[in-house]
């Protein structure tokens, strides 16, 4: 765990996948083709707390949804890349924009399409219910599954490593 905390201490940007990480991966469709997703409010609060410490948050997802844009807007997350099957290309664009190195970044993914990014970053995180190959290659696995607290776990890990968790929790 010491090595994980050392990696987390350097993080200035964390990027999340959506389906399977910020949601449980379920896709719900209405009769008119509307798409629905469930986001976990505790994950959202964890993301807001982390942003208050100065760590930036980004989202890179292969799917495209107005619903995801609405959720990220409500959280104040500016760095949103949707419809990006080549997540590494989108990730590199974001690093260039923010003038950050791989070592200063974390990525939270759950499936094999996330591995190209996860294998480059300073801290790769996966969720409890991730694909076995992703679990095998990640630096750290959250104790909770995607869409049920995994994002909060990741945010709190970084705050713990950077010495900001207690201050954020005590602000209430």
N, C-alpha and C positions, 0 to 999 in steps of 0.2 A: 504493500500500500504506500510505502514511503516514496517509491519511484513514481507512482501515479500522482501523488500530491506534488512532487517536484515538477512534473509535466504540467499539472493544472495551475501551478503558481505563475507560469509564464503566459497564460492565455489572455489574449486581448479581444478575441473574436471566437464565438462558438456558432456553428451552423448546424441547423436541424433539418432532417428530412421530415416530411409530413406524414404520409400514410404508413402506419406501423410504428411511428415514433411519437408524433404529436396527437395521433389518433390510434385506435386499436387496429387499424387496417381495414375495418369494415367499410363498405361503400353501400349507401342506401340510395335508391332511385324512386322517385314518384312516378305516377302514371304519365305525366307530361314530360318525363325525362329530367326532372329536377334532381340534383345531386345533394345529398345530405351527409354531413360528417359530424361526429361528436368530439368536441375538445374538452379536456379536463381542466376545470378552473384552477386547480392547485398548480398545474404545470404553468399556466399563464401567470400566476402570481410569482412563481419562482423566476420566470423569465424577466418580469418587471423588476424584481428585487436585484437580480444580477445586473440588469442595465443601469440601475441606480448606482452601482459601484464603478461604472465606467467601462465595463466589458460590453462590447457590441454583439448583437445577435443578427444572424442571417438565416434565411430559409432557402433551400434548393430542393425542388420537387420535380419529378418527371411529369406529373399530371398538371393540368391547368384548371383552375376553379376560381370563380368570383368569390365563392364562400371563403376560400383560404385568404384571399386578399382582404376581405372584410375582417376576418379574425386577426390577421397581422396588423392591420390598421388600428384595430381596437387595442392592441397591445403596444402600439408605438414602434413596431418593427419596420424599419425602412428598407432593409436589404432583402428583397424578395425576388427570387428567380423561379418562375414557373414554366412548365413545358420543356424542361431541360433534361433530356435523357442522358446527355453527356454532362454529368454533374461536375466533373473535373474542370472542364472548360469554363463553366459558370463560376466555379470556385476560384479559379485562377483570375478571372475578370474581377471578382470581388477583392481578392488580395491585392491586385494591382491598384484598384480604386482606393483602397484603404492604406496602401503602402505597408503591408504586413508580410511576414515570412510564414512559411508552413509551421515552424516551431511555435509561433505565437497563436496558433489556431487549434480549435477542437472541432470535431465533426461527430454528430450523433446519427447513426444509421441503423438499419435493421435487416437489409437484404443485400444480395450480391451486387446490385447496381450501385451500391454505396461504397464498395471496396476501393475503387480507384482513388477516391478522395481520402477515405479512411487510412489507406496505406501511405499517405504523404504527410498527414498532419502531425503536429506535436502531441496531440492527445486524441486518440480514436476511442469513441464510446459507443457501445451497443446496448440494446434493451434486453430485458430478461427473456423475452419470447422471440428473439431474433433467429435468423437462419443459423444453423450450426457452423457453417463456414465463416460467417461474420463474427460469431462469438469466439471462434478460434483465433481470428486475426486482430480483434480489438484489444486495445490496451486495458480497458475497463468495461465491465458490464454492470448496468444499473440493477438494483435489487427488485425494481418494479417493472412491469411490462409497458410496452408502448401504449400511449393514450390513457394510462392509469397511474401516472406519477413518475415515469422515467425521465421526462424533461426536468422536472423539479429535482430529482436525484442528481442529474448532471449539473444543474445550476448551483445546487448547494455544495457539491463537491468542489467546484471552482471557487466559490466564496470561502469555503473552509480552508482551502489551500492558500488563498490570498489574504486570509485573516479578516474578512469582511462579513462573514455569516452571522456572527453574534450581534453585531451592530445592526444589520438589516432586520433580524428577527426581533430584536429589542426595540425597534422603532415603533412597534405597535404597543 
